[in-house]
Amino acid sequence: MPRYPYPSESYVSTEDVGTKYTMNWLVERLKIGKEVLFSTTLKPEDKLETLAVISVCFFTGARINEVLSIKWKDIMFDSDFLTGNQWIRLQLKTQKKKQTNPPATRQIPIYASEDNPFYFIFVWLRDYIIYFNDQVERGLQNNQIKEKDIYNLIFFKTKSRAMYNRFTRYFKINPHGFRKILAQYLVVEKNMPLKTVQKIMGHQSLVPLDYYINLRTDDIKRDLLDVYNK
């Protein structure tokens, strides 16, 4: 059962991932959703924040509560001197029903260079990082924030239910749908090693990952041809 009720058109059914619900479908849904979001009366900073949360969900497949618990110290910036590739690393605390104590953490890199085919979605996160940093600087200048508290600041201020409602109302997708589509895309479409996808999803074993992956007949044909043609 879902944690919060949602309209039926917002639910990404697992059995339809890879056929009805694909990465291309998701990208188009996000483009439309952005237009809908910007037509609302939400404050500009709330729109920025919503797009940034969407961006994190899109690239990491993280659970919505994992995303909303990110602190400023959990965001790291990497630059590869040899290749020039830019990365943002997010440290996520795994949050699920059967929880370890302390909760397991994982660092997920997001490719931040302009040749990322989904760079326009990354820009949503980048713009919010710039906004958040400006707010921190202003808070320091006005003595509203103490320097020792900077790194423990919560990055996203909106609570999970309100953010959940923005996902379903404006983008017509429940947050967990990102997780299902990303897993399917990485494993089936891009042939990413299962252990890598397991790490991204924050699963302790490969067994839960199987729940998200639907192999179509065409996928099996493709893999068989790869074997026969070697």
C-alpha positions as CSV (number, residue, x, y, z in Angstrom):
1,M,0.0,0.0,0.0
2,P,1.3,3.5,-0.7
3,R,2.2,5.7,2.2
4,Y,0.0,8.5,0.9
5,P,-3.0,8.3,-1.4
6,Y,-2.5,9.4,-5.0
7,P,-4.5,9.6,-8.1
8,S,-4.5,6.4,-10.2
9,E,-2.9,8.2,-13.2
10,S,0.2,9.0,-11.0
11,Y,1.0,5.4,-10.1
12,V,3.8,3.7,-12.0
13,S,2.8,0.0,-12.0
14,T,5.8,-2.3,-11.8
15,E,4.4,-4.7,-14.5
16,D,4.2,-1.8,-17.0
17,V,7.8,-0.5,-16.4
18,G,9.8,-0.9,-19.6
19,T,6.7,-0.9,-21.9
20,K,4.3,1.9,-20.9
21,Y,6.7,3.6,-18.4
22,T,10.1,4.1,-20.0
23,M,12.9,6.7,-19.5
24,N,11.6,8.5,-22.6
25,W,8.1,8.6,-21.1
26,L,9.5,10.0,-17.9
27,V,11.5,12.7,-19.6
28,E,8.5,13.9,-21.5
29,R,6.4,13.8,-18.3
30,L,8.9,16.0,-16.5
31,K,9.0,18.5,-19.3
32,I,5.2,18.8,-19.2
33,G,5.2,18.8,-15.4
34,K,7.7,21.7,-15.3
35,E,5.3,23.8,-17.4
36,V,2.4,23.0,-15.1
37,L,4.5,23.7,-12.0
38,F,5.5,27.2,-13.3
39,S,1.9,28.0,-14.1
40,T,1.0,27.7,-10.4
41,T,1.0,30.3,-7.6
42,L,3.8,28.5,-5.7
43,K,6.6,30.7,-4.5
44,P,9.6,30.8,-6.9
45,E,11.8,29.2,-4.3
46,D,9.3,26.4,-3.9
47,K,9.3,25.8,-7.6
48,L,13.1,25.7,-7.6
49,E,13.1,23.3,-4.7
50,T,10.6,21.0,-6.3
51,L,12.6,20.7,-9.5
52,A,15.7,20.0,-7.5
53,V,14.0,17.1,-5.7
54,I,12.8,15.8,-9.0
55,S,16.3,16.0,-10.3
56,V,17.8,14.0,-7.4
57,C,15.1,11.3,-7.7
58,F,15.7,11.1,-11.5
59,F,19.4,10.5,-11.2
60,T,19.6,8.5,-8.0
61,G,16.3,6.6,-7.8
62,A,16.4,7.4,-4.1
63,R,13.4,7.1,-1.8
64,I,11.6,10.5,-1.3
65,N,12.5,10.5,2.5
66,E,16.1,9.8,1.7
67,V,16.2,12.8,-0.6
68,L,14.4,15.2,1.8
69,S,16.8,14.3,4.6
70,I,19.9,15.4,2.7
71,K,22.0,18.0,4.5
72,W,24.4,20.6,3.1
73,K,27.3,18.5,4.2
74,D,26.0,15.5,2.1
75,I,26.6,17.4,-1.2
76,M,30.2,17.1,-2.5
77,F,31.7,18.4,-5.7
78,D,34.2,16.5,-7.8
79,S,36.3,17.4,-10.9
80,D,38.4,15.0,-12.8
81,F,41.5,16.9,-13.8
82,L,42.4,14.5,-16.6
83,T,39.0,14.2,-18.3
84,G,37.5,17.5,-17.2
85,N,34.4,15.6,-16.1
86,Q,32.3,17.2,-13.4
87,W,30.4,15.3,-10.7
88,I,28.2,16.0,-7.7
89,R,28.3,13.3,-5.1
90,L,25.3,12.9,-2.8
91,Q,25.5,11.0,0.5
92,L,22.2,9.3,1.1
93,K,21.0,7.6,4.3
94,T,19.0,4.5,3.5
95,Q,15.4,4.8,4.8
96,K,13.1,1.8,4.6
97,K,10.8,-0.2,6.8
98,K,13.4,-2.8,7.9
99,Q,16.1,-0.3,9.0
100,T,19.6,-0.9,10.2
101,N,20.9,1.1,13.2
102,P,22.7,3.3,12.4
103,P,21.2,3.5,8.9
104,A,23.4,2.5,6.0
105,T,24.7,5.3,3.9
106,R,25.7,5.4,0.2
107,Q,27.4,7.9,-2.0
108,I,25.8,8.3,-5.4
109,P,27.6,10.4,-8.1
110,I,25.6,12.5,-10.5
111,Y,27.3,13.3,-13.8
112,A,27.3,17.1,-14.0
113,S,29.0,17.8,-17.4
114,E,27.2,19.3,-20.3
115,D,27.4,16.2,-22.4
116,N,25.1,14.4,-20.0
117,P,22.1,13.6,-22.2
118,F,19.8,14.6,-19.3
119,Y,21.8,17.7,-18.5
120,F,18.7,19.9,-18.5
121,I,17.4,17.9,-15.6
122,F,20.7,18.2,-13.7
123,V,20.4,22.0,-14.2
124,W,17.3,21.9,-11.9
125,L,19.5,20.7,-9.1
126,R,22.4,23.0,-9.9
127,D,20.1,26.1,-9.8
128,Y,18.8,25.1,-6.4
129,I,22.3,24.6,-5.1
130,I,23.2,28.1,-6.2
131,Y,20.0,29.5,-4.6
132,F,20.7,27.6,-1.4
133,N,24.3,28.7,-1.2
134,D,23.2,32.4,-1.6
135,Q,20.7,31.9,1.2
136,V,23.4,30.6,3.4
137,E,25.7,33.5,2.6
138,R,22.9,35.9,3.3
139,G,22.1,34.2,6.6
140,L,25.7,34.4,7.7
141,Q,25.8,38.1,6.9
142,N,22.6,38.8,8.9
143,N,23.7,36.6,11.8
144,Q,20.7,34.3,11.2
145,I,23.0,31.3,10.7
146,K,26.0,30.4,12.7
147,E,29.1,29.2,10.8
148,K,29.3,26.0,12.9
149,D,25.8,25.1,11.8
150,I,26.2,25.4,8.1
151,Y,27.0,21.8,7.2
152,N,24.1,20.4,9.2
153,L,21.5,22.6,7.4
154,I,18.7,20.6,5.8
155,F,19.0,21.1,2.1
156,F,15.2,20.7,1.3
157,K,12.7,22.4,3.6
158,T,9.5,20.9,2.3
159,K,8.1,17.9,4.3
160,S,7.5,14.6,2.5
161,R,3.7,14.7,2.2
162,A,3.7,18.2,0.7
163,M,6.5,17.2,-1.8
164,Y,4.6,14.0,-2.6
165,N,1.5,16.0,-3.5
166,R,3.6,18.2,-5.8
167,F,4.9,15.1,-7.6
168,T,1.4,13.7,-8.1
169,R,-0.4,16.9,-8.8
170,Y,2.0,18.7,-11.2
171,F,4.1,15.8,-12.7
172,K,1.5,13.0,-12.5
173,I,4.0,10.5,-11.1
174,N,4.5,9.1,-7.6
175,P,8.1,9.4,-6.3
176,H,8.7,5.7,-6.2
177,G,8.0,5.6,-9.9
178,F,11.4,7.2,-10.5
179,R,13.1,4.3,-8.7
180,K,11.4,1.7,-10.8
181,I,12.1,3.4,-14.1
182,L,15.7,4.1,-13.3
183,A,16.4,0.5,-12.3
184,Q,14.8,-0.8,-15.5
185,Y,16.6,1.7,-17.6
186,L,20.1,1.0,-16.1
187,V,19.8,-2.8,-16.2
188,V,17.8,-3.5,-19.3
189,E,18.4,-0.6,-21.6
190,K,22.0,0.3,-20.6
191,N,23.3,-3.2,-19.4
192,M,24.8,-1.7,-16.2
193,P,26.2,-4.4,-13.9
194,L,23.6,-5.5,-11.3
195,K,26.0,-4.9,-8.4
196,T,26.4,-1.2,-9.5
197,V,22.6,-0.8,-9.7
198,Q,22.2,-2.5,-6.4
199,K,24.6,0.1,-4.9
200,I,22.7,3.0,-6.5
201,M,19.3,1.7,-5.2
202,G,20.6,1.1,-1.7
203,H,19.6,-2.6,-1.6
204,Q,21.5,-5.0,0.7
205,S,21.2,-7.8,-1.9
206,L,20.2,-8.3,-5.5
207,V,16.9,-9.9,-4.6
208,P,14.9,-6.7,-4.1
209,L,16.3,-5.3,-7.4
210,D,14.5,-8.1,-9.3
211,Y,11.2,-6.6,-8.3
212,Y,11.8,-3.6,-10.5
213,I,13.1,-5.3,-13.6
214,N,10.8,-6.5,-16.4
215,L,12.5,-8.3,-19.2
216,R,10.5,-8.0,-22.5
217,T,10.7,-10.6,-25.2
218,D,12.7,-8.1,-27.3
219,D,15.2,-7.7,-24.5
220,I,15.7,-11.5,-24.3
221,K,16.1,-11.6,-28.1
222,R,18.7,-8.8,-28.0
223,D,20.7,-10.6,-25.3
224,L,20.6,-13.9,-27.1
225,L,21.8,-12.3,-30.3
226,D,24.7,-10.8,-28.4
227,V,25.7,-14.3,-27.3
228,Y,25.3,-15.9,-30.7
229,N,27.2,-13.2,-32.5
230,K,30.3,-13.3,-30.3
